[in-house]
Amino acid sequence: MNIWEKILARLEHWGEYVAVLVKWIAIGFVVGVVGGGVGAAFHIGVEWATELRHAHPQVLWMLPVAGVVITLLYRALRLEGEGTNKIIESVHFGKNVPILLVPLIFVATCLTHLVGGSAGREGAALQIGGGIGYQTGRLMHLGEKELPLTTQCGMAALFAALFGTPLTAAIFALEVISVGVIYYAGLIPCITAAAVGYGVAKVMGVAPTRYAILAPEVDAAMMVRVLLLAVACAVVSIIFVRGMHWIEHGAKKFITGSYRRAITGGLLLLVLSHSFGTDYNGAGMDVIARALSGEADSWAWLIKILFTAVTIGFGFKGGEVVPSFFVGATFGCILAPLFAIPAPFGAAIGLVAVFCGAVNCPIASVILSIELFGAEGLLFFAAACAVSYLMSGYSGLYSSQTILYSKQQAEYINIHTKE
């Protein structure tokens, strides 16, 4: 082979990389535009539903009716039981994501927020985004090894559009599927989709979520106290996860029929709302903000777990991510002063650590702390996430999530998260 042939071979070799780069940037851009637009519309829909509920609190009485409507919609479209686990399975095994899941979870989540169900948005966004990404890949006639990446692109785009944390969204979409292994081939499309989705949402008026938190000086004594708080947060994340699963399984075991469960769940939420007030209805972003300013009720975290477990377990729709923020922020705010940690900073640590323990995504959780609170307390947040990840064991919100490597040693285990 002469010199010119070598040069042409090398150029052809590098041309393959350039072609792949251009291809995935283009795919990420398309998914990001679509996902950002749908995510912004979803955010606006949920905010509209929340404002309407605040203006007309009597709409809470429609909880049982809304539960029946949601159940009817899922049954009519033959999508009962489909949720975030379906998206994770699509990435794992290439399973089809029904296109009807996208508008269905959109409408069902807005309806849940309208009547006061305790749920978030980001979990639903993973379903909407995953569906959009998968179907976009199908329209582009991508192969079975490429469809999982477009599914993750959609997840990243919707998460970024809703919460305004594009880097967290990209890494979370890659990390949440198989803990211990990240599909690095998805970095370019997921980061592109998340950045574009975030930009589209900003143009459409969705403001990113940011909080101003003063971090203490780094010293050994404070680090020990933060680690103790992180251990407590890991225990709370287990309570949160197990509570969600136990109530869902209990509802299915003791109440036969999805319509009966929906009506029962609506009535239970009415009783809970009357007993504990309306702070626990909806996502509770205002309560999170208060906790991050140093104000929280002593048992708010536990009551929120109960509200959210009843909401999701009895058939209403929405996400678990923001409720985990609520639980972590209020718990951290209450417990932090006992460890001589400023309450607002303790709330921030609690928010990130409980989220980490619930979803088993330590890298995304550390990045989340930077995008929400800035990098000033990064060492504390990183340490708290590491401890929470370890001490939360193998519990997890998503039963389809796999943990490939042991949390205790360098050992391949490949197990599903425990309910």
Disulfide bonds with the S-S distance in Angstrom:
none
